[in-house]
């Protein structure tokens, strides 16, 4: 059976090849009625683009921008390291990955960075986007300029972004709430809450999920007001010291973001680490050591390598007008205790 080509779609829709190419690749400048006509023709003919052949024919260079937070955030450092590693290994595959450092707590600067990007400099953008209106508007305008945008780690669902690469943060928060509820003794107690900022969608979703579970299933536990440390170690250490001083009956602690080094140091110095159930996020050398030392009780983690690989695959698919394989791009939620740390089992076996 003869393969359906882009020429067949153009003939069926009654438009030029250039118009079909613009529609299938999501580029602007085509009327809505024409877009619908082309998409209907492609669907009727069951047209499947030959992405590999198209890439070879065009000798296409995929120019991808990753806007990643800078600063002393161990998980973001891992994310940046993975992106730089993939940028180096994929340079020979007509794939150029540029890393642009941003301040995820400064919505105006993130919006300004997005505002100067267009198709002359890149073909797709992945951004850790703070949930501010100016950022949403900047994402929408970038989409209108024909540059597909993928949100990474922290979503911006009210924007026109094309895809989100990251864990279900409400589910992650619910997991934290369940761990706290099960691990804290069945007596009244208070739970301290620290976020980088509730202006970050992932932190806000985690708080929402945690509160859902605690209020529904563990009403004897009181959630204290969320304190924001901007993922800064010194700020978090100060917040933890104040929580411990103000609440002698503090039974649990949930850090929804980064700054775990400060949280760990303050809790350790207090001498109350064994009395306070501490749940945090992301497996780093610091959280790994804190799990082993019984300062941290559980870590909810995501795989930065999987997220970078997924973002690259998704952006390439969007550039090519190809389908996104949802199952392949689903990012899992990992829960680590001191007993299931990756690599530790191999070390224990070697020591026997």
N, C-alpha and C positions, 0 to 999 in steps of 0.2 A: 504494500500500500504506500502511495506517494506521501512524503512528509509535507504537512501544511507549512507554508512559508509566510514571511511577512508580506510578500507580494500578494498572496491570496487574501490576507486580511485587508490590505489596502484596496484591492479590487471589490471585495464584498462590502466595505464601508463607503466606497466611492471617494476616497481621499488619497493624498500622496503618501509615498513611503516615509517622507520626513515627518508628516503628521502622525503616522502610526508609531514611528520611533519616539516622538515626543510624548505621546500618550502612554505607551508601554513603559517608558522610563520615568514617568511622573514629572516631566518638565513642564514649566508654565507656558502660557501663550496660546492655549487651545480652548475654544469655547466649550462650555459644559455639554451642549447637545452633541458636538463632535466627539467629545470624550466618550459619551455614552454609546454613540454609534460604533466607535472603534472597539470598545470593550465588548459590546454585544456581538460584533462580527468575530472577534477572537474567541469568545465563549462558544458561539455556534459552530465554528470550525474546529473547536478543541485545539487551538493553536498553543504549542509549547515551544518557547524560544530555546534555541540551542545556545546556551550561555557560553559554553567552552569555545564553540566555533566563532561566536560573535566576538569574544575577547581576543582570540587569535587574529581574526580579520581586522579588528580595529587597532591591534597592538596596544590595548588600553592600559594606561597607568592609573591605578586606583590610589587617589590621594585622600587619606583619611586623617582627620584631626581628632585627637583625644584631649578633652579639657578635664584635667584631673587636679584635685586639691593639693596644694603644697603644705608645708608645715610638718610638725612632729606627730603625724598620725601614722602609726605602724602599718595599719591595713592599707591606707592609701599609698604608703611607700611600697608595699608589696604589689599593689595594683600597677603603680608606675613602673616598677621593676619588670613586671610581666609584659607590660606594653612595650617597653624599650627592648626587651628580649625578642619579642615577636617582630618589632620594627626591623631589627637587625637580620633575623632569619628569613623574613619575607621580602627583603629588598630585591632579591633576584627573581621574584615572581610578579614583577610589575605592580608591587604593592608598597606604597610609601606611607608610613605611619608617623605623624608628627605629634609630639606631646607638648601641650600648652599648659603650664601651671596656672591655677586660679585659686582665689580665696573663696571657698564655697559658702562663707558666711557673709560675703559682700555681694548682694544681688545686683547692685548697679554696675560693679566691675565685670561680673559674669555676663550681664546683658550687653555691656560695651564690647566685650571680646567677641560675643556672638554677632554683634552688629557689623563688624568689619570683615566678616567671612562671607564669601560668595563663591560661585562656581569657577572663578578665575584662580582661586587658591586651593580649593579642595572639592571632593566629590561626596563626602559624607562626614558627619560629626557625631561623636559620642561624648556626652557631657554628664558630669555629676552635677545636677542642677538644683540649686536651692529653690524652694517653693515660694518664690516671690512673684508678684504680678508682672514686674518689668522683665523677669527672666522668661515667663510664659510668652509675653508679647514678642520678645527677641527670638524665641524658638519658632513662633508662628511666622514671623517675617522671614526667617531663614528658610523655612519650608516653602514659602511663597517664592523665594529666589531660586527654588529648584534644588536645594541641598537637603537631602534626607537627614533627619536628626533622630538619634537613638539616645534615650536617657539611660544612665548607668548607675547602679547601686541605689540611687534615690530617684524615684519617679516624679513625673510632672504630668499626671493624667489629664489635667484640664487644658493642656496645650495640644497642638496638632502633631506632636512627636509621633514617629512611625512605629516605634517599638520600645519596650522597656526590657533591659537586661539586668536582672537582679532577683533576689529572693522575694517571696511574699512576706513583707515586713509586718503585716498584721499578724500573720501566722507565727512569725518569729517572736513577736511580743506576747502572743498567747502562750507560746512555749515557755517563755521566761516566767510568765505568771503561774503556769502550772508547776514549774520547777520550784519556784518560791513557795507556793502553797503547799506542796508536798514535803519540802525539806524543812520548812520552819515548823517548830513544835506546835501542837494544836492548842495554843493558848493565845490570848490577845497580844498583839505586837504591832509595831510600826515598820513600814517598808520605805526606805529612802530611795528616791528616784533622781538620777542624774542623766541629763541629755546634753549633747553638744548644743543643740538649739531645736526647739519645736518648730522653727521655720524651715527645718530640713524635713522633707516628707518621710524619709525612712525612720527618723526618730519619732516624728509625730504618730506614724502608723504603729510603731512598736509600743509606744505609750498607750495608744487606744486598745491594742490587743491585750496588753498586760492588764489594763484596768478592767476590761471585759471579764476576764477569767477571775481575777481577785474578787471583784464585786459580786459576781454570780455564785462562785463556789467556795470562797474563803472570806466571808464577811467579818470574821473575827480579826482580820488583818486590816490595818489602816494605811492607805496609801498617802504619804506625805506629798506636799506640793513639789512639782518638778523643779529642780534647780539646774540651771544651764551653765556649763563650764566651757563651752566652745571647743570641746575636744582637746583642751589644753591641760597638760599634766599638773602644772602648779595650781591652776584654778580648781581642778578636780580634787587635788589633795586638800586644799583649803576648804572646799565644800564638804568633804568627808569629815574633816576634823570638827567642823561646826555641827554637822548632823549628829556625830557621836557625843559632843558636849551638850547639845540641846535635848537629845532624846536618849536617856540611859536605857530605855526599853526598846531601842532599835533592834529589830529581829532580822531584818533582811535589807539588802541593798541591790539595786538594779542599775547598772550603767548601760544606757541604750546606745552610746556611741563610743568614741575613742577616749584617749586620756587615761587608759587603764594603769599606766605606770604610776601616775599620781595617786589614783584611787588605791592601788595595791600598797604603796608605800605608807600612806596615811593609816590604812586599816591595820597594817602590820605593826606600825609604831605604837598604835593604841593598845595593843595587847588583847584586843577583843575579836581578833579575826576568827577564832574558833566559835564565838558566840553569835556572829552575824553571818547569815547565809548570803553569799555574794554571787550574783549571776552577771556575766558580762558578755561582750561580743568580740568575735574574731580571734583566731588562734595565731598568736605571735610568740616570739621567744619569751616575752614578759608574762603573757597569760599562761603559757605552758608551764613556766617555772612556778607561777602562783598556784596553779592546779596541783602540782606535785607537792607544794608546801602547805596545802590545805587552807590557803588564804582565799582562793577562788573555788567555788563549789561546782560551777558548770559554765561552759563557754558555748554560745550559739554562734556558729561560724558559717561562712560562705567561701567558695573557692575562687580566689582572684584570677587564677590562670584560666579557669573555665569561663569566667565573665569576660575577660579580654578576648579569648578565642571566639566566644559567642558574638561579642560586639563586632568583631571583624567580619565574621561570616554573615551576620545580619546586614551590615552596611554594604558588603559586596553584593548580597542578594538584592538589596534595594536599588543599588546602582544598576544592576543587570535586569531588573524587572522580574526576578525569579522568585519562587515561593520560599518562604521561611519555614523550616522544619521545626515546628513548635516543640516536639518531644526532645529534640537534640539541644534546643536552646533553653530548656527549663533548668533553672539554677536551684539546686537542692539546699535544704537547711540541714546542717550538721550540728549535732550536740556532743560535746566532748566533756568527759569527766576525767579524773586523774587515771582511771583504769583503762581507758580506750584511746589514749593519745597515739596518733600515728607515728610509727617508728619505735615506740617504747617496747612493744612486744618483741620485735627483732633483737633489741638490745638485751632484754631479759633472757631470751633464749641463748644468746651468745655467751652470757655470763655463767650459764649453768654448766 
